[in-house]
Amino acid sequence: MTSKPIRDQEADGLLTPKNAALIIIDYQPVQVNSIDSMDRQLLVNNIVGLAKIGRAYGLPVIHSTVNVATGLNKPPIPQLRKALNGLPTYDRTSINAWEDQEFVDAVKATGRRKLIMAALWTEACLTFPTYDALHEGYEVYPVVDAVGGTSLTAHETALRRMEQAGAQPITWTQLLCELQRDWSRNETADQFVKLFIETGGTAGLQFASDRDQG
């Protein structure tokens, strides 16, 4: 049971804490309440879990909102604000975050070329910056179970469009496992289990049961 040495974290073809950035866009009350492609409470659980994954593994996190400063929209949902406590927020008027200069500057400042992206709605605020980032040579990983659209058709059609353009769909569970990669990485192994338990799903239930029995 000898694990190979950790591969170059910056050059690794898989996602690592050293080669990826997390982008979260527009999880505000109007957007969350208009989702009709998945259960909204599950959506909230998953985006909060995703934010916690980003923080736990030290990913640069770019958080953006739309129309808060103009007064036309409200701040992000409180659950997400709590998970991202202390991080700056880049407010915009553009539907496509990639057409906001401060947002793009913040993404480029991370130096990361792999972008893990979640946004509401799938068909607009996720698709548009995904397409533009791909066009500029980034790898984009939409987190499919932490995003939603105004209908299931809108959501699924947008995911197909992004995938056809070169995006690589991912789930929060897959991301968490990809960042951890090895149980022997003790500095994050406990947090790995905790994140599963907090975010939920069948694995979370099993981990919670095992921990309780232990």
N, C-alpha and C positions, 0 to 999 in steps of 0.2 A: 504494500500500500504506500508506494512512494510517488507523490505528485511530482510532475515535472516542474522545473523552475518557472516562475511567473513570466509569461511572455512580455515582450516590450509593450507597455501599456499605451503608448502613443501610436505605435505602428500596427497594433493588433487589428485584424479584420473584423473581429467582433467588438461589440460595445464594451468599453471599460470606463472606470472613473476618470481616466486621464485623457480620453480621446473624444468624449461626448459632452454635449451641453443639453440642458432641458429647457424647452420653451413652452410656456403656458399662457394662453390667450383667451381673454373675455369670458371668464366664469363668473358672470354677473347675474343678478336675479332675473332680469328679463330674458336673458339667453337660456339660463337653466330651466326656467319655468315654461319655455316654449319648446323644449325638447320632446319629441314624440317617437323616438327610435329606440329608446330603452327606458327602463325604470329610472326615474330621476334620483331617487335616494341611492340607488346603486351607482349612478353616475357620480354623485357627490362623494360617495365612499371611495370610488376609484380615483378620482382626480386628487382628493386629499392624500390617498395612499401614494399616488405617483409623486406628489410634491414631497412627501416624507422620504420616499426613495431617493429623490434627487438630493435632499439635504443630508441623508444618512451616508451617502457615498461621495459626498463632496463635489457634486456636479455644479458647474456654473448654471444658475437658473435665471432665465430672462422672463420676467412676468410683465404682461401688457394688458391694458384695459382700453375700452373705447368710450369716449364722450363723458367721462366723469368730470373733467375740468369744465366742460361746457354746460354742465348741469342737466344734460339730456339723458344721462344714464347714472345708475348707482354704482358704488364700489363693489368689488368682488364679494362673493358670499363669505360670511364670517368664518366658516370652517376652513376655507382655503387661506384667508388672511392670517389665521392663527398658525397654520402649517408653514406659511412663508414669512412669518414674523421677522422684521428687520431687513427684508430684501426690498430694493427699490422697485417701483412700478412705472412702466413707460406708458403714459396715456396718449391716445391718438384720436384723430377724427376719421382716419381712413379705415375702410372695411378690411382692406388688405394690409396687414401689419408691415409687409415688406415695402410698402410705399410710404412708410414713416421713417424719416432719417435717423431719429434718435434710437428707434428700435433696431434698425439695421446696424447702426454703429455699435450698439451694445452686443449684438450677436457676433459681429466680426471681432470685437475686442476680446471675446473668449478665446480666440485662436483655435477653436474646435471646428472640425469639418463634418462631424456626425451630429445631426440635430434630432433629438427626440422631441416630438412636437405633439401638443394637445391643444385644441381650441374648439370653441363653439361659435358658429355651427360648423359641422363637417363640410357642408356644401359651399361654404363661403370663407370664413375666417381661418379654416384649416387648409382648404384646398389652395387658395390663392398664394399664401406665403410658401406653402410646400412647393408649388410649381415654380415660383420665382427662385427659391433657394436651390432647387435642382438645376435650374437653368444656369445658376452661377457656380455649379460644380460641387455643391454640398450633397452629402448623403442625408436623406430625411426618413425618419422612422415615426410614422403616425401611430399613436397609442390607441388602438381601435376600440378598446373597451373603457376608455376614459374620455371619449368624445361622443357627440350625438348631433342629430339633425332634426329638422322640423317634421320629418317623416322618415319611416324606415327606408322608403325608396330613395329619398334625397340623400340619406346617410350612405347607403350601400352604393349608389351611383357615384357619389363623390369618392368613396374609397377605391372603386374600380378606376376612376379617372386618374387618381394619384398614383396608383400602382402601375398603370399603363405608362405614366410619365417617368417612372423609375423609383417611386417611393417604396419603402420596405415596411409593410405593416408589422406591428408588434403589439403584444399585450403587456399589461403591467407585470404579470407573473413571469413572462418570458424575460422582460427587462431585468427584474429583480434577480432571477437566476443567472442571467448573463453577466451582470455586474459582480455578483458574488463568486460564481464559477467554481469555487472549491471550499468545502466545509472546513478545511484546515486554515483558511484565512481568518484567524481568530479575532482580529480587530473588528470585524463586521458580522461574524457568524451569529452572535446573539441578536443583533439588530435585524438581521435577515429573518430570523424566526419571528421576532416581535412584529415586524412589518406585515408578515403573512397573517398573524393573529389579528392585528388591528384592522387590516383592510378587508379580511373576510375570505369568502370562497371556501371550497371544500378542503383545500390544503390548510387554510387558516384554522378551520374547525378541527382538523386532525392534529395540527401542532398544538392547539390550545388544549385538546384532550390529553395528549401525551404529556404536556407540561404539567397539567393538573394532577395526573396520575403519578408523575415522578416526584 
